Amino acid sequence: MRRFVLGAISAYQRYVSPYKGFCCAYRIHTGRESCSALGFRAVRRYGVIAGLAVLRRRTYLCGVAHRRFSPVHGRPHRRQRGDCDLGCDLPGDFNCNTPASKSCSSIFDFANCCECGSCDGADRKRKGNEHEQYVYLPPNTASKRTGGK
């Protein structure tokens, strides 16, 4: 099992990570090794279960560093957000404004009759990040080594 996990991490480092377009936020902020490098070392040293527990903690800290130090982007454009004006313009007998709309075809039973034609996404409630302001992230050690440059 350990060889499989180490092989998966190595494959990620070689074939996915260089092409994904961004790098580890924890590494950028602290100057330490990336999450995948720490995960590889932890699995090799402590085994799969304990190594993945170390990696899980690090990826949490990486997410905190990303949310804390990445630039804040404005709200996306209305079309990018998932809102549109399709309304309930369903063809044929699937008019949602009629009283008989409760008896939609079995094709549309998996969704609400009036929602099957719209592109509104489900309301996603974001997890509160108020507790993350108290999470300790070590200072950047790379700037200390290079004399603050």
PEKA-V258154 format. One line per field, one symbol per residue. ss: DSSP state (2 for helix, 1 for strand, 0 for the rest). phi: phi as a letter, one per 30 degrees, with the letter a starting at -180 (. if undefined). burial: 1 if it has 9 or more other ideal C-beta (glycine too) atoms within 8 Angstrom, else 0. A space follows every 10 residues. Layout:
ss->???
phi->???
burial->???
This chain:
ss->0222222222 2222222220 0000222222 0000222222 2222220222 2222222222 2222222220 0000000222 2000000000 0000000022 2200022200 0000000000 0000000002 2222000000 222220000
phi->.ddddddddd ddddccedcd jbbddddddc iddddddddd dddddcjddd dddddddddd ddddddddcd ddcdddeedd djdacdibdd didcdddcdd ddcddddcdd bdedcdcccd dddccdddcd dddcddcddd dddddciic
burial->0100110011 1110011000 0001111111 1001111111 1110000101 1101100110 1111111000 0000000000 0000000101 0001010000 1001000100 0011011100 0000000000 0100001000 101000000
